[in-house]
Amino acid sequence: MKVDNIGLGLKAASKFIGLQEGGAGLSHIKFIQDSATGLVPKALFSRSKADLLENSFLELSESALVYYGPGLLGEGIFRKLYAGKLAPEISKKISTPATELLKNNSAANKTLMPIKAAISLSCLLIPLTEFTLNYFKNLLTLKMFKQGDFTDIAKLDKKKKVNTKDNEKVENSAKKNIARAAVAFAGCLAASALLCKKGQNSKVLQNFSELVLAPGTKLFKNPKLKDFANRYFSLDFANNNGKLTMSKGQLTSCVLIGAAGYFGAAKDRGKQNFLEVLFRFPLVGFYTICGSELLEKGFKKILMKAGKCKETLGKNLEVPLLKDLPELAKKLQKEKGGNYNEIYKKLLKQKTLISGVPLLFGIGVMGFFVAGVSRFFTQYRYDKENKDVMQLSHDIPAVFKSFVE
C-alpha cells in the first residue's frame, strides 16, 4: 500500500534506514558513520593544511578499505580463485558461516573449511593495508610539506624549525613497516595456498581452519565465551544472501592490527602525537567495533522502561525491518482502526528515533567531543611541558649562583 505525504525528513530517514538494512550489510552504514564521526570533526578541528590532508587521506582511505575491501576481495577475487573449481553444491556453501557448518559433522566440511580459511587469510590484506596507511600518511606529509615532526604539523610551536634528521627517521621507519606488512601478506598467501592444496587431507590444517574461522567453538565450552570469541575474533565472512560480506570479527581484526600502525607511526613523529593517539584511538576503536550497538541497545531499554515505541519495540528489544513496516501498519489498522498513512508514519518515526538518537549521540560524542578534547589537551600538554622547561632553564642558573655565593 502506497504511503503519501510522509515529509522530507521521514523520506530521508527511510532512505538512510534502507541503506542500513540493505544488501551491502555493514559496509554502507559503517562508511557513513565513520565519515561522520571521524573525518568531519577532524576537518573542522584541523590545525594546518598538513593536518587536514592527513585526516582526509586517512579517514576516507581506511573507511573505503575496511568497509568495502572484504566484500570486493573475498567475494570478487579470492572466492573465485580458491573455490572456482569446487562442485557447485559445495561451492555455494562457502558463504555459510563456519559456526553453522560445524554444527553438522558433514564430509563436505573437510573441503569447505580449508577453502573458507584460505579466503579469510588472503583477505588479511585489508587489516595489513590498514596498518600501513598511517605510514603512507607520514610519507605523504613528508613529500608534500617536508614535515615529519608532529609539533610542526599540528602547529604546536610556530617558531620551531624543521629538523631534517627527524624527517629521515620518520621516512625510514615508514618504509620499513610497509615492507614488513608486505612480508606478512606474502605469508598469508602462502598459508592460503597450503590450505587449498593440502587442507582436505590434513588433520592439522583442518584444526587450524576451525581456529581461524570459529575460535570460540574451537577453544571454549562456555556458551558466552564461545559466542563472544566467534562474534569478535573469527576471520570468517558474514553471509549476505549467499555473498561474502564483512563480519564483526573482520572489523575487529582491522581495528586491532590497524592500532599497531596508528601507534607506531605516531611514535615516530614524537611524544605529543603518540599521546594524542593514545587518548583518542581506544575510544574510537571500541565505538567502531561495538560501541554503536551498545548505545542502541541501551537506548532501547530506556524507551522500553518509559513505555515508548510500543508498536515497534519487541520484548527482546527487536525492531521490525523497514520493509516490514507496511505489513505491520496494515495489521495495526485492522486491530485498532485508524488511518493507514498516519499509522505508517508513526511506525517510521519510532524506528527513526530508535536508530537515529544513538547515531547522533555517537557522532556528537565520539566525533566532535573526542576530536576537540584530544586537540585541546595536546596543545595544553605541549605548552605546559615547554613552560616547565623554560622555568627550569631559568631556575638552574639562579640556584647555581646562590650555591656559589
Secondary structure as GFF3:
##gff-version 3
##sequence-region A 1 405
A	DSSP	alpha_helix	8	20	.	.	.	ID=ss1
A	DSSP	alpha_helix	27	34	.	.	.	ID=ss2
A	DSSP	pi_helix	35	39	.	.	.	ID=ss3
A	DSSP	alpha_helix	40	44	.	.	.	ID=ss4
A	DSSP	alpha_helix	49	70	.	.	.	ID=ss5
A	DSSP	pi_helix	71	78	.	.	.	ID=ss6
A	DSSP	alpha_helix	79	83	.	.	.	ID=ss7
A	DSSP	alpha_helix	88	91	.	.	.	ID=ss8
A	DSSP	three_ten_helix	92	95	.	.	.	ID=ss9
A	DSSP	alpha_helix	98	101	.	.	.	ID=ss10
A	DSSP	alpha_helix	109	122	.	.	.	ID=ss11
A	DSSP	alpha_helix	125	145	.	.	.	ID=ss12
A	DSSP	alpha_helix	150	153	.	.	.	ID=ss13
A	DSSP	alpha_helix	164	198	.	.	.	ID=ss14
A	DSSP	three_ten_helix	199	201	.	.	.	ID=ss15
A	DSSP	alpha_helix	203	213	.	.	.	ID=ss16
A	DSSP	alpha_helix	215	219	.	.	.	ID=ss17
A	DSSP	alpha_helix	223	233	.	.	.	ID=ss18
A	DSSP	beta_strand	238	240	.	.	.	ID=ss19
A	DSSP	beta_strand	243	245	.	.	.	ID=ss20
A	DSSP	alpha_helix	248	268	.	.	.	ID=ss21
A	DSSP	alpha_helix	271	286	.	.	.	ID=ss22
A	DSSP	pi_helix	287	291	.	.	.	ID=ss23
A	DSSP	alpha_helix	292	305	.	.	.	ID=ss24
A	DSSP	three_ten_helix	322	324	.	.	.	ID=ss25
A	DSSP	alpha_helix	325	336	.	.	.	ID=ss26
A	DSSP	alpha_helix	340	362	.	.	.	ID=ss27
A	DSSP	pi_helix	363	369	.	.	.	ID=ss28
A	DSSP	alpha_helix	370	404	.	.	.	ID=ss29
###
